C-alpha cells in the first residue's frame, strides 16, 4: 500500500523543482539607456527629485512607495513597504505607528535603509542613514492634512498587535466613525493625532542611484558624506555638507 505522506512529499518536490526552474528562467532585458557622470548633480537630493518627478510622469504605480529596512539590536533585519510623504535637504519622511515593530527597531538601532524601485524607468534608488522622529508640529500638520477616514485608521489599529478576527477591527472602526462622522462622512468632532502615531526622518549619508543596462552591466553611482552630531537645530545646515561620488561595478 502506498504511503500517502510519501506521495504528497514526492508531488511537492516535483512542484518545487518545476517552480524553481521557472523562477530561474525569469529574465528582463534592460535597455541600453544608461546613467553617466554628465547627468549627475553635486547634490543627490536634486537628482532624486528629478528621478521622482520622472517616475510620476511615467505613471509608475505609487512612485512614493519604498521598502523601509530596519534591524533590531541583535542585527535581525525586517522590511516593509511604506510611503514617502516628504523629502528635502533634511531627509526623507514617512509616518507610522510608534508602537510598531519598525518603531521598536528604530528605538534600539536608529539606522535604516530605503529602497525605491521604478520598473517602468528601469531605475532604483537606495538611501541609508540615521533616523530621527520629526517634531510633533510636523506630525500634527501632516495628520490633520489627511482625510478623516485615514486619521481614524491611525487610531483604530494597534499596529502589529494580534487580533482575534477582522470583525473586531471593523467594529472598532464603526464605533469611531459613529463618534466622529455624520452620514455624509463629514466631521462632527475633531480627530486628534494619537501620541503613538507620527513621523520619522531618515537623514541620508549614502544614496545610490541604479540604472538597468543590457548584459547586466548596470550603472551604479553612489553619493556619500560624513554627518555631524545631529540635532533639530542643525538639520537645516545639512545642505552645506559636501558629497563625494563614485561609480560602482554592477
C-alpha positions as CSV (number, residue, x, y, z in Angstrom):
1,X,0.0,0.0,0.0
2,X,1.4,3.4,-1.0
3,X,2.1,5.8,1.9
4,X,0.1,9.0,1.2
5,X,2.6,11.1,3.0
6,X,5.4,9.8,0.7
7,X,3.2,10.6,-2.3
8,X,2.5,14.0,-1.1
9,X,6.2,14.7,-0.5
10,X,7.1,13.5,-3.9
11,X,4.4,15.6,-5.5
12,X,5.5,18.7,-3.5
13,X,9.1,18.0,-4.6
14,X,8.2,17.9,-8.2
15,X,6.2,21.1,-7.9
16,X,9.1,22.8,-6.1
17,X,11.6,21.7,-8.8
18,X,9.2,22.9,-11.5
19,X,8.7,26.3,-9.8
20,X,12.4,26.8,-9.2
21,X,13.2,26.1,-12.9
22,X,10.5,28.6,-13.9
23,X,11.9,31.2,-11.4
24,X,15.4,30.6,-12.6
25,X,14.5,31.3,-16.2
26,X,12.8,34.6,-15.5
27,X,14.7,37.5,-17.0
28,X,14.2,41.0,-18.1
29,X,16.2,42.6,-20.9
30,X,17.1,46.1,-19.9
31,X,17.5,49.0,-22.4
32,X,20.9,50.4,-23.2
33,X,20.0,53.9,-21.9
34,X,22.3,54.5,-19.0
35,X,23.4,56.8,-16.2
36,X,26.6,58.6,-16.8
37,X,28.5,61.3,-14.9
38,X,27.3,64.1,-17.1
39,X,23.8,63.5,-15.7
40,X,24.9,63.9,-12.1
41,X,24.2,66.9,-9.8
42,X,26.5,67.9,-6.9
43,X,23.6,67.3,-4.6
44,X,21.9,63.9,-4.8
45,X,18.6,65.3,-3.4
46,X,18.3,67.3,-6.6
47,X,18.9,64.2,-8.7
48,X,16.4,62.2,-6.6
49,X,13.9,65.0,-7.1
50,X,14.4,64.8,-10.9
51,X,14.0,61.0,-10.9
52,X,11.0,61.1,-8.7
53,X,9.3,63.6,-10.9
54,X,10.1,61.5,-13.9
55,X,8.6,58.4,-12.1
56,X,5.4,60.3,-11.6
57,X,5.3,61.4,-15.3
58,X,5.9,57.8,-16.3
59,X,2.8,56.9,-14.2
60,X,4.7,54.4,-12.0
61,X,2.2,52.9,-9.6
62,X,2.7,54.7,-6.3
63,X,6.1,56.2,-7.1
64,X,6.5,57.2,-3.4
65,X,6.3,53.6,-2.3
66,X,9.6,52.5,-0.7
67,X,10.9,49.5,1.1
68,X,11.9,50.5,4.6
69,X,14.5,48.1,6.1
70,X,15.4,48.2,9.8
71,X,17.2,45.9,12.2
72,X,16.9,45.2,15.9
73,X,19.7,45.4,18.4
74,X,20.9,41.9,17.5
75,X,21.1,42.7,13.8
76,X,18.0,40.8,12.8
77,X,16.5,42.6,9.8
78,X,12.9,43.3,8.8
79,X,11.5,45.2,5.9
80,X,8.1,46.5,4.8
81,X,6.6,48.9,2.3
82,X,5.8,52.4,3.4
83,X,5.0,55.7,1.6
84,X,7.4,58.6,1.3
85,X,5.5,61.7,2.5
86,X,8.1,64.5,2.2
87,X,11.8,65.0,1.3
88,X,14.2,67.9,1.3
89,X,17.7,68.7,2.3
90,X,16.9,67.5,5.9
91,X,16.0,64.0,4.7
92,X,13.2,61.6,3.8
93,X,10.0,61.4,5.9
94,X,7.3,58.8,6.4
95,X,4.6,58.3,9.1
96,X,3.7,55.3,11.1
97,X,2.7,53.9,14.5
98,X,5.3,54.4,17.2
99,X,4.3,51.1,18.8
100,X,5.0,49.1,15.6
101,X,7.9,46.7,15.0
102,X,9.7,49.2,12.8
103,X,9.5,51.7,15.6
104,X,10.8,49.2,18.1
105,X,13.7,48.5,15.9
106,X,14.5,52.2,15.4
107,X,14.4,52.9,19.1
108,X,17.1,50.3,19.6
109,X,19.1,50.7,16.4
110,X,18.3,54.2,14.9
111,X,19.6,53.5,11.3
112,X,17.6,52.4,8.3
113,X,17.6,51.9,4.5
114,X,15.0,53.0,2.0
115,X,14.7,51.4,-1.5
116,X,12.7,52.8,-4.4
117,X,12.0,50.7,-7.4
118,X,10.6,52.2,-10.6
119,X,10.3,49.4,-13.1
120,X,8.9,51.4,-16.0
121,X,12.1,53.5,-16.0
122,X,14.4,50.6,-15.0
123,X,15.7,52.7,-12.1
124,X,16.2,52.1,-8.4
125,X,17.4,54.4,-5.5
126,X,18.8,53.2,-2.2
127,X,19.1,55.6,0.7
128,X,20.9,54.9,4.0
129,X,21.4,56.9,7.2
130,X,20.4,57.6,10.8
131,X,16.7,58.1,11.6
132,X,15.1,60.6,14.0
133,X,11.5,61.4,14.9
134,X,10.1,64.5,13.2
135,X,9.0,67.3,15.6
136,X,5.4,66.9,16.9
137,X,4.4,70.1,15.0
138,X,5.3,68.3,11.7
139,X,3.4,65.2,12.7
140,X,0.4,67.3,13.7
141,X,0.4,69.2,10.5
142,X,0.5,66.1,8.3
143,X,-2.0,64.2,10.5
144,X,-4.6,67.0,10.1
145,X,-4.0,67.1,6.3
146,X,-5.2,63.5,5.9
147,X,-8.7,62.5,5.1
148,X,-10.9,61.8,8.2
149,X,-11.0,58.1,7.4
150,X,-7.2,57.9,7.3
151,X,-7.0,59.8,10.6
152,X,-9.4,57.3,12.2
153,X,-7.4,54.4,10.7
154,X,-4.4,55.6,12.7
155,X,-6.4,55.4,15.9
156,X,-8.3,52.2,15.4
157,X,-5.3,49.9,14.8
158,X,-2.9,48.7,17.4
159,X,-0.4,48.1,14.7
160,X,1.4,44.7,14.7
161,X,-0.6,43.5,17.7
162,X,-2.5,40.3,17.4
163,X,-6.3,40.5,17.0
164,X,-8.7,37.6,17.2
165,X,-10.5,38.4,13.9
166,X,-11.2,41.1,11.4
167,X,-14.7,41.7,12.7
168,X,-13.3,43.2,15.9
169,X,-11.2,45.7,13.9
170,X,-14.3,46.6,11.8
171,X,-16.4,47.0,15.0
172,X,-13.8,49.5,16.4
173,X,-13.8,51.3,13.1
174,X,-17.5,51.7,13.0
175,X,-17.6,52.9,16.6
176,X,-15.1,55.6,15.8
177,X,-16.9,56.6,12.6
178,X,-20.2,56.9,14.5
179,X,-18.4,59.1,17.1
180,X,-16.7,61.4,14.7
181,X,-18.5,61.5,11.3
182,X,-22.0,62.1,10.1
183,X,-23.8,60.1,7.4
184,X,-22.2,62.2,4.7
185,X,-18.7,61.5,6.1
186,X,-18.3,65.0,7.5
187,X,-16.6,65.6,10.8
188,X,-18.8,66.2,13.8
189,X,-16.0,66.4,16.3
190,X,-12.2,66.9,16.0
191,X,-9.9,63.9,15.4
192,X,-6.8,64.5,17.4
193,X,-3.5,62.8,16.5
194,X,-2.7,60.0,18.9
195,X,0.6,60.3,20.7
196,X,1.7,56.8,19.4
197,X,1.5,58.0,15.7
198,X,3.9,60.3,14.0
199,X,6.8,60.8,11.6
200,X,10.3,59.7,11.1
201,X,13.1,61.3,9.1
202,X,16.0,59.4,7.6
203,X,19.0,61.7,7.2
204,X,21.0,60.3,4.3
205,X,24.7,59.8,4.4
206,X,24.7,57.4,1.4
207,X,22.5,57.5,-1.7
208,X,22.9,55.0,-4.6
209,X,21.3,55.5,-8.0
210,X,20.9,52.4,-10.1
211,X,20.0,52.1,-13.8
212,X,19.4,48.8,-15.5
213,X,21.6,48.2,-18.6
214,X,21.9,45.4,-21.1
215,X,24.1,42.3,-20.4
216,X,23.6,43.0,-16.7
217,X,26.3,45.8,-16.9
218,X,24.1,48.1,-14.8
219,X,25.1,51.6,-13.9
220,X,25.6,52.3,-10.2
221,X,26.5,55.8,-8.9
222,X,26.8,56.3,-5.1
223,X,27.0,59.6,-3.2
224,X,28.4,59.6,0.4
225,X,29.1,62.2,3.1
226,X,30.0,62.4,6.7
227,X,27.3,63.6,9.1
228,X,28.0,65.8,12.1
229,X,26.3,65.2,15.5
230,X,22.6,65.7,14.7
231,X,20.0,67.8,16.5
232,X,16.9,69.6,15.5
233,X,18.9,72.8,15.4
234,X,21.4,71.8,12.8
235,X,19.3,69.9,10.3
236,X,18.9,73.0,8.1
237,X,22.7,73.1,7.8
238,X,22.9,69.7,6.1
239,X,22.7,71.3,2.6
240,X,26.1,72.8,3.2
241,X,27.8,69.4,3.5
242,X,29.8,68.2,0.5
243,X,29.0,64.8,-1.1
244,X,31.6,62.5,-2.7
245,X,30.6,60.4,-5.7
246,X,31.9,57.3,-7.2
247,X,30.9,54.7,-9.7
248,X,30.5,51.1,-8.5
249,X,30.8,47.9,-10.5
250,X,27.5,46.1,-11.1
